[in-house]
Amino acid sequence: MPKITLTFHAHQPNRLIPYDFFKIGEHAFYEDDDMNARVLNAVSERSYLPANRLMKRLIELSDGQFRMALAISGVILEQAEYHRPDLITAFKELADTGHVEFLAMPYYSSLASIYSPNEFADQVAEHTQLIQRLFGQTPTVLWNTGMLYSNTIAAQAEEMGLRGIMADGNTGAIPNLYTNDLHRAPAVAKTTTLFRNRELSNDLANNRTNPSWSEYPLSPYTFADWLTQQHGQSVNIAMDYETLGERQSDATGVFEFWRTLILAAIEQGNTFVTPGQLAAETEPKAIADCPQNISCSATGDMELWTSNDMQKEAIRKIYNLEGAVKDSMDPDLIHVWRKLQSADHFQYMQKENCFTPYPSPYEGYIYYMNALADLQIRVKREHFVMDIQKGARWV
């Protein structure tokens, strides 16, 4: 019977104010902090806090047999420290059980793994430091933005000293992939790739509340049976934490469903482990060759962020600023630049996106590009001051 890993991902972006042309050079704060607070408060009450209570209770009810992992972005943890310190406390209580593992992420939930390997490494290091400070853990497994993965990204994870990396089980992109076995990328010697069981994960995250699905309404006992009947080394279940209580409301019975499912799976003899445990204790069976970038998006690739010219232009400009921003050595400017790297900004520029806070993808693009123009002005001013100071030293 394969071991089971269960990983939840939590992230909330920093949404932008309606940043028009006339604010450029005059207004240096781009974020809609009121909206960020409102969303975080609502999702915390409906999802994060009750889900945390449930997971802690499941650990207690199972006498520690239940284990899980959380991939929480630095951005949402920043927001929580400022707006919802009780959420930080709730995550700490999970960490204190010794049965919840926190994964490494690019701090800003960015696309740096694709566009700037050095920046990617810096963001993972910054996130690791945050997890160490808040929860007393040093992450050993990477959850990249959107589960972005390729041979190159796996090699980057190994260079960072990470024991494992999670990826989506995209069987269409990787021939002969059996997601229930552990793999390594070509030319990677130590870092294990844990592929998400896409079908079972999506059954829980999407199909469970879909009346047109053939298995609707799904019984937790049925799903526990499916887990028990799996073969291979591991079944890696992963989804957004917001699935519990937000995308599937309390009225759907989501919390009771998960409570029953976990306890039934354990009663049937299934073993829950964390991704780090699995990577440390189990030798991969095969090589998975993935030269292209894959993700857990519906299309399984980069289209969520790069399907139109607005997205491509915004991405090009933000990463072209890297050298000038870092040369400024101004921590505040670097922090603002990195927050503008969050992949959500580019996702909001896609017509098909239903989670946008803006009237249209075009407005999202305009607000973003105007904020970026203001940041460019601030960077130039900083360099001008630095040049003046250098000149003064030579007088």
C-alpha positions in Angstrom: 0.0 0.0 0.0 1.6 3.3 -1.0 2.2 6.1 1.5 0.1 9.2 1.3 1.2 12.8 1.4 -1.3 15.6 1.7 -0.2 19.1 0.9 -2.2 22.4 1.0 -1.0 25.6 -0.6 -2.1 29.0 0.7 -1.4 32.4 -0.9 -3.1 35.8 -1.1 -1.7 38.4 -3.5 -1.2 42.1 -2.8 -3.9 43.6 -5.1 -3.3 47.1 -6.6 -5.2 50.3 -6.2 -6.6 51.9 -9.4 -3.2 53.4 -10.1 -3.8 55.9 -12.9 -1.3 57.9 -15.0 -1.5 61.0 -12.8 -0.2 59.0 -9.8 3.1 58.2 -11.5 5.9 60.0 -9.8 3.6 61.3 -7.1 2.1 58.3 -5.3 4.5 55.6 -4.1 2.1 53.2 -2.5 0.5 50.8 -5.1 -1.4 48.3 -3.0 -5.0 48.2 -2.0 -4.3 47.4 1.6 -8.0 47.7 2.6 -9.0 45.1 0.0 -6.1 42.8 0.9 -7.2 43.0 4.6 -10.9 42.4 3.7 -10.1 39.3 1.6 -7.7 37.9 4.2 -10.2 38.4 7.0 -13.0 36.7 5.0 -10.9 33.7 3.9 -9.4 33.3 7.3 -12.8 33.1 8.9 -14.3 30.8 6.3 -11.3 28.6 5.4 -7.9 28.9 7.0 -8.8 29.0 10.7 -11.5 26.3 10.7 -9.2 24.2 8.4 -6.3 24.6 10.9 -8.6 23.6 13.8 -9.7 20.5 11.8 -6.1 19.4 10.9 -5.0 19.8 14.5 -8.0 17.8 15.7 -7.2 15.1 13.2 -3.7 14.8 14.5 -5.1 14.4 18.0 -7.8 11.9 17.0 -5.4 9.7 15.1 -2.8 9.8 17.9 -0.3 11.4 15.5 -0.9 9.0 12.6 -2.1 11.9 10.4 0.6 14.1 8.9 0.4 16.8 6.4 2.3 19.7 4.7 1.6 23.4 4.1 3.1 25.5 1.4 2.4 29.1 2.5 3.7 32.1 0.6 5.7 34.8 2.2 3.2 37.4 0.9 0.2 35.9 2.8 2.3 35.5 6.0 3.3 39.2 5.7 -0.4 40.1 5.4 -1.3 37.9 8.3 1.4 39.3 10.6 -0.1 42.8 10.0 -3.8 42.1 9.7 -4.4 38.6 11.3 -1.8 37.7 13.9 -4.3 35.0 15.1 -3.7 33.2 11.8 0.0 33.1 12.4 -0.7 31.7 15.9 -3.0 29.0 14.4 -0.2 28.0 12.0 2.3 27.9 14.8 0.0 25.6 16.7 0.1 23.2 13.8 3.9 23.4 13.6 4.1 22.7 17.3 2.3 19.3 16.8 5.5 18.0 15.1 3.2 16.5 12.4 2.9 19.4 10.0 5.8 20.2 7.6 6.2 23.6 6.0 7.5 23.6 2.4 9.9 26.1 0.8 8.4 28.5 -1.8 9.6 31.5 -3.8 8.6 34.1 -1.1 6.6 36.3 -3.5 4.9 33.5 -5.4 6.8 34.7 -8.5 7.8 33.3 -11.9 11.5 33.9 -11.1 12.3 30.2 -11.6 11.6 30.9 -15.3 13.0 34.4 -15.8 15.8 34.9 -13.2 17.4 31.8 -11.5 19.4 34.0 -9.1 16.3 35.9 -8.0 14.5 32.6 -7.6 17.3 31.3 -5.3 17.1 34.6 -3.3 13.3 34.4 -2.9 13.5 30.7 -1.7 16.2 31.7 0.8 14.1 34.6 2.0 11.1 32.4 2.4 13.1 29.7 4.3 14.3 32.4 6.7 10.7 33.4 7.3 9.6 29.8 8.0 12.5 29.4 10.4 11.5 32.6 12.3 7.8 31.9 12.5 7.6 28.1 12.8 11.1 26.9 13.8 11.4 24.6 10.7 13.9 24.5 7.9 12.0 23.4 4.7 13.6 20.6 2.7 11.0 20.3 -0.1 10.1 23.0 -2.7 6.7 24.0 -3.9 7.2 26.3 -6.8 4.6 28.9 -7.9 1.8 27.0 -9.7 3.9 23.8 -9.1 6.1 25.0 -12.0 8.5 22.3 -12.9 11.1 21.2 -15.5 14.5 19.5 -15.6 16.1 22.9 -15.1 14.0 23.8 -12.1 14.7 20.5 -10.5 18.4 21.1 -10.9 17.9 24.5 -9.3 16.3 22.9 -6.3 19.2 20.6 -6.0 21.6 23.5 -6.1 19.7 25.1 -3.2 20.3 21.9 -1.2 16.6 20.9 -1.2 15.7 17.2 -0.6 12.6 17.2 -2.8 10.5 19.2 -5.2 6.8 18.8 -5.9 5.4 18.8 -9.4 2.1 18.2 -11.1 1.6 14.7 -12.5 1.2 15.9 -16.1 1.2 12.6 -17.9 0.5 14.3 -21.2 3.8 16.2 -21.0 6.0 13.4 -19.6 5.7 10.1 -21.5 5.3 6.9 -19.4 5.0 8.8 -16.2 3.5 6.9 -13.3 2.7 9.6 -10.7 2.5 7.2 -7.8 6.3 6.5 -8.0 9.1 8.8 -7.0 11.4 10.2 -9.7 14.5 12.2 -10.3 15.2 14.6 -13.2 18.0 13.8 -15.6 21.4 15.0 -14.2 19.9 15.4 -10.7 21.6 13.2 -8.1 19.9 13.9 -4.8 16.7 15.9 -5.2 13.6 13.7 -5.4 10.6 14.8 -7.5 7.2 14.1 -6.0 4.5 14.2 -8.6 1.0 15.1 -7.6 -1.7 12.6 -8.4 -3.6 15.0 -10.6 -6.7 12.9 -11.0 -7.3 12.2 -7.3 -6.4 15.7 -6.2 -8.8 17.3 -8.7 -11.5 14.9 -7.6 -11.3 16.4 -4.2 -10.6 20.0 -5.2 -13.0 20.3 -8.1 -15.2 17.4 -8.8 -16.5 16.7 -5.3 -19.1 19.5 -5.6 -19.8 19.1 -9.3 -23.3 17.6 -9.8 -22.5 16.5 -13.4 -19.6 14.4 -12.2 -20.3 10.6 -12.5 -19.3 10.0 -8.8 -21.3 12.9 -7.4 -22.1 13.0 -4.5 -18.7 11.6 -3.4 -18.7 9.6 -0.2 -15.5 10.1 2.0 -15.6 6.3 2.5 -15.5 5.8 -1.3 -12.5 8.1 -1.6 -10.7 6.3 1.2 -11.3 3.0 -0.7 -9.7 4.6 -3.8 -6.7 5.5 -1.8 -6.4 2.0 -0.3 -6.6 0.5 -3.8 -3.7 2.6 -5.2 -0.3 1.1 -6.1 3.2 2.5 -6.2 5.4 4.2 -3.7 3.2 7.2 -2.8 0.0 9.0 -3.5 0.6 12.7 -3.4 -2.6 14.7 -2.9 -2.2 18.5 -3.2 -4.5 21.5 -3.7 -5.2 25.0 -2.5 -6.1 25.3 1.2 -8.9 27.6 0.2 -10.7 24.5 -1.1 -11.7 23.9 2.5 -14.4 26.4 3.4 -14.0 29.0 0.6 -14.2 27.3 -2.8 -16.2 24.5 -1.2 -18.3 26.2 1.5 -19.1 24.8 4.9 -22.6 24.3 3.6 -21.3 21.5 1.3 -20.1 19.6 4.4 -16.5 20.0 3.3 -15.0 19.9 6.9 -17.0 16.8 7.9 -16.1 15.2 4.6 -12.3 15.7 5.3 -12.6 14.6 8.9 -14.3 11.3 7.9 -12.0 10.7 4.9 -8.8 11.0 6.9 -9.9 8.8 9.8 -11.4 6.2 7.4 -8.2 6.1 5.3 -6.1 5.5 8.5 -8.6 2.9 9.7 -8.1 1.0 6.4 -4.3 0.9 7.1 -3.1 3.9 5.0 0.0 5.7 6.2 0.3 9.5 6.0 3.8 11.0 5.8 5.1 14.5 4.9 6.8 15.2 1.6 10.1 15.6 3.4 9.8 12.3 5.2 8.9 10.6 1.9 11.9 12.1 0.1 14.3 11.2 2.9 13.1 7.6 3.4 12.2 6.4 -0.2 14.6 5.9 -3.1 13.1 7.1 -6.5 12.3 4.4 -9.0 12.8 6.2 -12.3 14.0 9.2 -14.2 11.4 11.7 -15.4 12.5 13.7 -18.4 10.7 17.1 -18.5 12.5 19.6 -20.7 9.5 21.9 -20.9 7.9 24.0 -18.2 4.8 22.3 -16.7 2.4 23.6 -14.0 -0.8 22.5 -12.2 -2.9 25.0 -14.2 -5.8 23.7 -16.3 -3.7 23.7 -19.5 -0.6 22.3 -17.6 1.8 24.9 -19.0 2.6 28.7 -18.7 -0.5 30.0 -20.5 -2.1 31.2 -17.3 0.5 33.9 -17.2 1.8 34.3 -20.8 -1.2 33.8 -23.1 -1.4 37.5 -24.3 0.8 40.4 -25.2 -0.1 42.4 -22.0 1.2 39.6 -19.8 4.3 39.1 -21.8 5.1 42.9 -21.8 4.5 43.2 -18.1 6.8 40.2 -17.3 9.5 41.5 -19.6 9.5 44.9 -18.0 9.5 43.7 -14.3 12.4 41.4 -14.8 14.4 43.9 -17.0 14.4 46.1 -13.9 16.3 43.6 -11.8 19.8 45.0 -12.3 18.9 48.6 -11.6 16.7 47.7 -8.6 19.4 45.5 -7.0 22.1 48.0 -7.7 20.2 50.6 -5.7 20.8 48.5 -2.6 17.6 50.0 -1.2 15.7 47.3 0.8 12.4 49.0 0.4 12.7 49.3 -3.4 13.8 45.7 -3.7 10.9 44.6 -1.6 8.3 46.6 -3.7 9.9 45.2 -6.9 9.6 41.7 -5.6 6.0 42.1 -4.6 5.2 43.2 -8.1 6.7 39.9 -9.3 3.8 37.9 -7.8 2.3 35.8 -10.6 -1.2 36.8 -9.7 -0.6 40.2 -11.3 -0.1 38.6 -14.7 -2.9 36.1 -14.2 -5.3 39.1 -13.7 -4.4 40.2 -17.2 -5.9 37.1 -18.7 -9.5 37.3 -20.1 -10.4 33.8 -18.7 -9.5 34.7 -15.1 -12.5 34.7 -12.9 -10.7 35.8 -9.7 -9.6 39.3 -10.8 -10.3 42.2 -8.5 -10.2 44.6 -11.4 -13.0 45.6 -13.9 -11.2 43.9 -16.7 -7.8 42.4 -17.7 -7.0 45.7 -19.4 -7.4 47.7 -16.2 -5.3 45.2 -14.4 -2.6 45.7 -17.0 -2.8 49.5 -16.8 -2.7 49.7 -13.0 0.3 47.4 -13.0 2.3 49.2 -15.8 1.6 52.6 -14.2 2.9 51.3 -10.8 5.9 49.8 -12.6 6.5 53.2 -14.3 6.5 54.9 -10.9 8.9 52.3 -9.5 11.3 53.0 -12.4 11.2 56.7 -11.5 12.0 55.9 -7.9 14.9 53.6 -8.9 16.3 56.4 -11.2 16.1 58.9 -8.3 17.9 56.5 -6.0 20.7 56.0 -8.6 20.9 59.8 -9.0 21.3 60.3 -5.3 24.0 57.5 -5.2 25.9 59.2 -8.0 25.8 62.6 -6.2 27.1 60.9 -3.0 29.9 59.2 -5.0 30.8 62.6 -6.5 30.8 64.3 -3.1 33.3 61.7 -1.8 35.8 62.7 -4.6 35.6 66.4 -4.1 
